Amino acid sequence: MSTSTSELIGASVRRIDALEKVMGTTRYGQDFWMDGMLNGGVLRSPHPAARIVSLRTDAARRLPGVHTVMTAQDIPGQKRYGGPTVLDHPVLASDKVLYAGQAIALVAAESRELVEQALRLIDVEYDPLPAVFDPAEAVKPGAPQIGAHGNVAGHEWVQCGDLARGFAEADVVVEQTYHTTWIEHAALEVECGAAWPDEQGGITLRVSTQSLEYQQQIAAVLALPPDKVRVTCPMVGGGFGRKLDITVELYLALLAWHTQRPIFLASSREESILAYSKRHPFTLHYKTGAAQDGHLTAMQVHITGDAGPFVYRSALVSLHSLMLATGPYYVPHVSIDVQAIHTNNIFTSAMRAVGGPQVNFAYESQMDRLAHELGMDPLAFRRINYLQPGQSLPNGQVIQGTVLLADSAEHAWKALDEMPTVVQTGSKKIGRGISSNMSGYGVPGNAAACDIEVQQDGRVVISIGVCDIGGGQRSSVAQIAASMLGVPLEHVTLRLADTAVTPPVGATAGSKTLYYCSNATFMAANALRKRLLEVAADLLEVQVDDLVLQDDEICVQDQSG
């Protein structure tokens, strides 16, 4: 059996959505409107910690053009939501607020201006409470309890070897504390979407997200069966981890359910920065030892991350930081302790390479300082300590396969040869350096499925639940299927990211989406290809190996040559 001659794999092929993006016709989360649609808005707390003494909405409800004002008591089902492990974030605060920006009430009205006016008419009386902004203070005896189960959101630790022996063998020891801060995701597209009641007593959401996996949480808040909640995702204008968690989904669903009208809601840029998750700030204390010949002997690490008031993915970030804390280096004697602590700062969750950039900043700073203390070239020092096949990480994972750290670092350094080592610009000096990093890929337990069918006219229809966040996810699966089935890309129709019709693939996150989706697509296309060739071989009375799928046809190969 000949392979496909479509030549779509390994070639530079124009993305199927390239033209619409260049022309500005791509319909993102905000590019959607329905007849009868209302605008939604959220009232948020100005206080980081306060008791809600009273909440009066009468004036807002009486405003002409306002269709509903909702508070916590109007939620028909589950009152809390959250990340993949803990549901500790109130949908709407009822008794107290734990960060500035926490949602308290929802409004649906006939215009954005009326929404803003109604939000101003809601009267909330607050009794400010002591707030804690420093994780170190939050773990002291007598500190206000912020988390539902205490102020520790996540705690991971590991030890290997003999730390005392490792430092005794060191000729140089460098000890330093490093700090990283919150980082805003700042996707071009803010949190946004639409929702509307359907004809079968359910709700449909069209929302900018990285995951359809929150269908069950949305249904629980509405007190509906999950099959009554349909979640769809258009092209997403960037996520970087923030849209991996619930953003506007619950607000949209509640307002649409309560009013039985279509609802549109989009954050302002200011609200996006104020109210939604950030990268975890870390305080990292590193003590690192090395022998005179440059080999690392020991590393002791204490990390404290700021989780904000809710858990979200802090436990996962703690675990990732633990796994990556020693970097791409072999250290025989290690102790690592990572905690994520609740405070009254903004809550933190997933952002690109969760937990990786923070520890990279710290351990690479240590490498530079150790090289300086030993009088060694920074690259030469790193090369001595790069992980090799057969060596282990502190968690016991053995490095297998090829390791190209030294080669890649050498190439990167040589690429800088034409740059001066130091450039003096007024009072500033601009230098050059090198940093090595490693990161994990994938999400434990993740799986993906894909359905592919051929229509009577020969067109191919792919159904797969992937959210395309701008990384070319939809083009990738189309290329693979078109190549396997011998059809041009323009004859491939995609049904994407719709809980009603597409098989699940997990979230678009963890740098694993192409791997999972491409393999699921390949397997489905390969099975369909095999069946098509078997049927054609029977009809044409030839062997399967004599056939080729090419240019929308199944042909008998020319064997004259």
N, C-alpha and C positions, 0 to 999 in steps of 0.2 A: 504494500500500500504506500503510495507516494505521500509525502508531506504537502501541506498546503503551499500554493505558490502565490498567495496573496501578498506576502512580504510586508506584513503589518507589524511584525515583532522584530525588534532590533533596528528599525528604521525610524527616522524623524518624521512622525506623522502629526499633522495639525490636529490639535484637540477638537473634539466634536462641539465644544462650547466656545471655541476661540472667537468666531465671528460675532456671535451675539454679545460677548463681553466687550469686544472692540467697538461695536456699534452702540453699546449702552442699552441693549434690550433685555439683558438677563433680569429675571424677576426674582429679586432677593426677598428677604422677610418683610421689608417695608413696602415693597412694590406690589401691593395687593389691596383691593377694595371690593366690597359687595354692596348691593342696594340695601338700604336700611341699616348700614353698619354704624355702630356707636364707637366713640373713643373711650378708652379706659385710662385710669390714672391711679397712682398709689400715694397715700399719705404716709410719710416716714418720720420717725422720731428725730428731733434735733439733739437728743441727749444720749450719751453713751451708757448711762445706767440710771434708771428712774422707775418709780412705781407709778402706774397709771391710776390716778385717783378717780377721774371721771372722763367719760368720752361722750360728747353730745353731738349728734348728727342731724338734729331736726332742721336747722337752718339750711343745711346743704341739701337735704331731701326736698325741701319746699321750693328750691330754685327751679324755675321753669326750664325745661330741657334736660334736667337730670333724671335719669331713669332708675338708678339705684345707688345707694350708699351701703356698703357691706362692711361689717366688723366681724370679729371672731365668732360671735354668737350666731351669725348667719351661715356659718360653714356647716353643710349637712352631714359631713362625714369626719374623717380623720383630721385632727387639728395640727399635726406636726408632719414635717417632711425632713429630708436631709440627704446625706450621701449614700454610698452603697452599703454601709454597715449600721449606722445609727440615725434614727429619726428624732432629732432633738431641736429642730428649728421651727418655732411656731409659724404657721402660715400667715397669721395675723396676730400680733401681740395683744394680749388681753389684760394681763395683770402687771407686767413690767416689761421694760425694754433693756436690752443688753449691749447694744451698740448704736452709734449714731447712724441713722439710715434704715433702722429696722422698720418693716412694714406694719402699719396699724389699721388702715382702712383702705377700701377700694371704692372708686367712683366710676360710673358709666354715664356719659352724657352725649349730647348731639354734636358737640364740637370740642376741640382741644381747649379752646378758651373757656368754655363752660366747665370743663373738667378742672382746670386750674382755679376757677372762681369757687367751685364747690369745695375743693380741697382746703381753700383758705377759710371757708365757713365752718369747717369741722373744728369743734372746740375740745381740746384735750388739756386736762389739768394734770401736771406731772409733779411728783415729789422726788426730786433728785436724790440718788443713792450714791454711796462711796463707789468710785470706779477704780479699777486696777488696770494699768497700762503696761506694766513691766512684768514679764513672766517670772522674774526672780522674786518679785514681791507677791505674786499670786500663789506661790507655793509655801509662803511663810505661814506659821500657825496664826490663826485669827483673821486671815485674809478673807474677803467676801467670797462665798462660793458662787461661781459663775456657771460652770458646767453642771449638767443634770446629775452627774455622779462624781463630783469633785472637780478639781481644777487640772487634772492630768488627762489630756485628750488622747495621748498615745505614748507608749514607752517601750523601747526596744534596746537590747544590749547583747553584746557578744564578746567573748574573750578567747584568745587562742595563744598557745605558747606560755612562756613565763616572763611576765612584764618586767619584774625586778631583774632577772637575768639579762634581758634585752638591753635595759638601760645601763647595767653594769658593764656590758660589752661595748657600749658606745664611747667613742672618743670625743664626740661633739653632741650636745643636746640643745635643741632650740625649742623654746616654749613661748607661745603667743596666743592672745585672744583676738578673734576676728568677728566682725559684725557685718551682716547684710541686712537690707531693708525690704519693705514691701515693694512689689513691682506690679504695676497695672498692666493688664493684658493689652488694652488699647487697640482692639480689633477695629478695622474701618467701620464695620457694621456693629451697632449697639445691640442690646438685647431687645428683641422685637418679635411680633407675630400677630396672628389673628385666630379667632375661634368662632364657631357658629353651631347652633343646634341642628341636628339632622332630622330626617323624616321618620327615623326609627327609634326616637327617644334617646338618642345619644348625643355626643359632642365630637366635633372634628376640630383639630388644631393644626394650623399651618405655622410652624415656629422655627426660628433660626436656632439650631441645636447641633451638638456633636453626637447625640445619642437619642434613640427612640425608647430606651430601656426604662424610662420613667412612666410609661403608660399605666402601670399598676398603681404607682403612688398617686397619679392624677385621679384615677378612678376611685381610689380609697377616699380621697378628700371630697369627691362628689358623692360618695356612697353609691357608686354604680359598679356593675360588673365590668371587668377590664375590656370585654368585647364591645362595650358601649362607648368606649373612648378610642377615637382614631387619631393617631399622631402622624403628621406628614412633615417633611423637611424640604424646603426649596434649596437652591444654591445658597451656601452660607458665606458671608463676607468676612471670614476669619473667626477663629475661636480660641486657639492657643491654650485650651484647657478650661477656660471659664465656662464655655457652653457645654462642657461635659456634665455639669451640674444643672439642676433646675434653676431657671431664671424667671421668666414671665409666664411659664406654662400654667401654674396654678391660678394666677390672677386672671388670665384670659379665660380659663375653664370656668371659674366661679362666676365671673361676670356674665359670660354667655349663658350659663345654666340658669342663673337667677333672672336675667332679663328675657331669655329666649329670643335674643337678637344677636346678630353678628357683632363681634367686638374686635377692635384694633388697638394695640398697645405697643408703644415703643419708648424706651428710656431716652431721656436727654443725655448728652455726653456728661453733664455734671452729675446726673443721677447714676449713670453707669459707674463713674469713678467712686461716688459716695457709697453705694449700696451693695455692690457685688464683690465677689471674692478677689483676693490678691495672692501673689506668691508669698510663701512663708518667710518672714524675717527670721534670721538665725543668729544666735551667739554661739561661736565655735571656739572652744579652747583646745589647742593642739600642743602636745608635747612629743617631739620626734627625736630619735637618736640615730646616729650613723657612726660607723667605724672610720678609721683614717683612710682606708682604701675606697671609701665612698659607699659601701653597702649599708643599707638601712638595717637597723637592729631592733628598733622598737617604736611603737606609736600608741599614744594614749589620747583618746578623743572624748570630749564631753560637748554635746550639742543640745541647745535649748531652742526650740522653735515656738513662735507665737501662733496659736491656733485661732485666736479670736474666741467668741463665745460658743461656737458649735464645732462638732467633730469633723464633719464632711470627710475629707480624705487625709486628715492629719496622721492617722495611724499608718496609712499607706506611705505618706511622705516620710515619716519616721523610719519605716522599714527600708525604703529606697536609700535614704541618707546613710543608714547603717551599712547597707551593702556596698555603697560607693565611697565611704569615708576615707579609705586608704588610697583611692585612686587606682591607676593602672600600674601599681608598684607592688613588688613582693616584700612583705614585712613579716618576719618570722614570729614576732611577739607583739600582740595587739590587744588593746582593750578599748571598746567603743560603747558609749552610752548616749542614747538619743531620747529626748523627751519633747513632746508638744504640749504646751500649757495654755489653758484657757485664760483670756483677758477680755477686757471690754473694748479692744480694738476691733477693726473690721475683721470678719471671718476670712480664713485663708483656705485654699484648696489647691486643685491641680493647676499647674502651669508647666509649659514645655520642660521635659526631662525632670519630672518632679523630684525635688531634693538634690539634684545633681549639681547645678551651677553654684549653689552655696558652698558645698563641701569642696568643689573644684577650686574655688577662690582660696580657700584656706589651705588645703594640702599643697597646692602649687606655690603658694607664698612660702610655705615651709621648705619646699624643695629648693627654691631660690636662696633662701637664707642659709640652709645647710651647705649648699654649693659654695656660697660666699665664705662661710666659716672655714670650710676645708680648702679653700683656694682652688676650687675645681671649676671647669667650664660647666655652665648649667645644663647644656645638652649632654655632655659626657657623663655628668652625675646621674641624669635621668636614665641614660642608656644602660648604665650598670644595674639599675633597679627595676627596669621594665619587666612586667610579668612575662614568663616563658611557659610554653606548653609543659604540663605536668605539675606546675606550681599551683598553690591553692590560695583562694581568697580567705579572709578571716572567718567567713561563714562555712568554710569547708568545701566550697565549690572548686573543683579542679578545672584548670584551664585546659581546654582541648582544642585540637585543630591548629591552624596557622595563626600566628601573632605577628602583626606587621607594625608594631609600635615604633621600633627603632628605625625602620625604613621610612615610614611616613614622616617621622620627626626630622630625619635627615633631609628629606626632600623639601619639607617646609622651611627648614633653616637655610638651605642653599638658595631657595627662592628669595630670601632676604639679603643675599650677598651684595646686591647693588645698592642697598640702603646704607647710609652712614649709621654707625653704631649709636651715636648720640647727635642730635641736632639741637643747637641752641637757638631759641626763639624768644628774644627779650629775656624775661625772667624765667622762662620755662625751658625745660629740657625734654626733648622727645626721644625716647629710646626704643629699643626693640627687645623682645623676649620670646619665650616659647612656653606654651602651656599644653599639657597632655590631659586627655579626659577619657572617660569611658561611661557608658550608659547602658541600662537594660532596655530590652524591647519586648513588647507584647504585654498581655494582661492574663494572669493565671486563670485557667478555666474557660478562656474565650473560645468560641466556635463560630463558624460561618456557613451559610447555606445559600444556594443559588438555584433558581428555576430558569430553564431556557426552553423555548418552544419555537417551532417553525410554522408560520402561517401558511395558508393555502397559496398565497402569491409568492412564497419563498422568503418573505421577510422574517427576520429573527427577532424575537421578543425576549429580553432579559429582565427578570425580576430579582432584585437583590436590595436588601435594606440598608445600604450604605449611605451615610450623610456625606455629601461632597462639600468640604470646607475650603475649597480652592486649591487642593493638592492634585487635581486631575483624577480623582477616584472614578468618576463616571467614564472618562475617556479610556482609562486603563482596562476596565472590564469589557468595554465595547471592542477595543483592539484585540483582546485575547479571544473573545468569542468569534469575531469576524475572521480572524486568522485561522482558527480551528475549523470553522464551518465554510470557509471559502466564499464569503460574501463581502461586498464593499461596506465600509463603515456607514454609509448613508442608508443602508438597508437594515441597520440595527436600531431597534426601538428599546429604550430603557424605561423600566418602571422602578423607581428608586425611593427608598426611605418612606415607606407608607405601611403602617402596622396592619392595615386591612388587606394588603395584597402582596407584600414582599417578605421573604424569609429573613429572619434576624441574622445580623453579622456582628453584633456588638458595637460598641462606641467607636467613632473615628478618633482614635487616641492611641498613645503608646507606641507610635511609629511602627504599627503592625498591620494597618488596614490593607495596604496593597498586598502584603503577604497572604493574609487570610482571604480577602475577596478574590484575588487573582487565582489562588488555588481552588477555591470553590467554583469559580467561573470555569476554570480549565477542566475540572473534573466533570462538571455538568455538560460542557460543550463536547468533551471527549466521549462521554456516554452517548450523547445525541448523534455525534458524528459516526460512531460505531454502528448505531442502529440504522442510520440513513444509508450507510454503505452496504450493510447487510441486505436491506430491502432492495436497493438498486442492483446489487449483484444478482439477486434472485430474479428480478425482472429482466435484466440484460443477459442472464445466463453466462456470467463470467465470474471469476474469482474476486473476492474483495480486494486483494492486493493489486488487481489490474485497474482499479478505479482511483480517481483523484477528484477531490472537491476543489473547484476553481471557478471564479467569476460567475457565481450564482448557479453553477451547473455541476452535476456529477457526470464525469466523462470517463471513457475508457482511455487509458494512457496509450499514447502513440509508441509502439514498441518496434517500429520499423528500423530505428537506428540501433 
